[in-house]
């Protein structure tokens, strides 16, 4: 918790990539990993925006440290 990572292009279905981009989560952006959510997800923060991401989606996302 509190680690800052850079999102990498996810190697997953195009529909999920589009949905993440619509939410503002794009490859190359830095996010800070926050608190856990119910069900094992995480809240991530970028600038003033916060995103709650479920565990299954997190497992499909790639990050660079």
VEXSE-875996 format. One record per residue (C-alpha): residue number from 1; x, y, z. Coordinates in steps of 0.25 Angstrom, whole numbers, plus 5000, padded with zeros to 4 digits. Layout:
BEGIN
(drenke NUM (X Y Z)) ...
//
This chain:
BEGIN
(drenke 1 (5000 5000 5000)) (drenke 2 (5005 5014 4996)) (drenke 3 (5014 5009 4985)) (drenke 4 (5014 5017 4972)) (drenke 5 (5014 5009 4959)) (drenke 6 (5013 5012 4945)) (drenke 7 (5002 5005 4937)) (drenke 8 (5007 4997 4925)) (drenke 9 (4999 4993 4913)) (drenke 10 (4990 4981 4918)) (drenke 11 (4991 4968 4911)) (drenke 12 (4976 4965 4911)) (drenke 13 (4963 4966 4903)) (drenke 14 (4962 4979 4896)) (drenke 15 (4948 4982 4902)) (drenke 16 (4955 4983 4916)) (drenke 17 (4966 4992 4910)) (drenke 18 (4955 5001 4905)) (drenke 19 (4948 5002 4918)) (drenke 20 (4960 5005 4926)) (drenke 21 (4964 5016 4916)) (drenke 22 (4949 5022 4917)) (drenke 23 (4951 5022 4932)) (drenke 24 (4965 5030 4930)) (drenke 25 (4974 5018 4933)) (drenke 26 (4984 5018 4922)) (drenke 27 (4997 5012 4919)) (drenke 28 (5009 5021 4924)) (drenke 29 (5001 5028 4935)) (drenke 30 (5006 5027 4950)) (drenke 31 (4996 5022 4960)) (drenke 32 (4998 5020 4975)) (drenke 33 (4993 5008 4981)) (drenke 34 (4983 5010 4993)) (drenke 35 (4974 5003 5002)) (drenke 36 (4968 4989 5000)) (drenke 37 (4953 4988 4996)) (drenke 38 (4944 4977 5000)) (drenke 39 (4946 4965 4991)) (drenke 40 (4961 4967 4990)) (drenke 41 (4961 4979 4980)) (drenke 42 (4969 4992 4982)) (drenke 43 (4967 5007 4982)) (drenke 44 (4977 5014 4973)) (drenke 45 (4980 5029 4972)) (drenke 46 (4985 5037 4961)) (drenke 47 (4985 5052 4963)) (drenke 48 (4972 5056 4970)) (drenke 49 (4964 5044 4964)) (drenke 50 (4962 5031 4971)) (drenke 51 (4958 5017 4965)) (drenke 52 (4953 5005 4972)) (drenke 53 (4958 4993 4963)) (drenke 54 (4953 4979 4966)) (drenke 55 (4963 4967 4968)) (drenke 56 (4960 4960 4955)) (drenke 57 (4963 4973 4947)) (drenke 58 (4976 4976 4955)) (drenke 59 (4981 4962 4952)) (drenke 60 (4980 4965 4937)) (drenke 61 (4987 4979 4938)) (drenke 62 (5002 4980 4936)) (drenke 63 (5010 4990 4944)) (drenke 64 (5025 4995 4944)) (drenke 65 (5031 4999 4957)) 
//
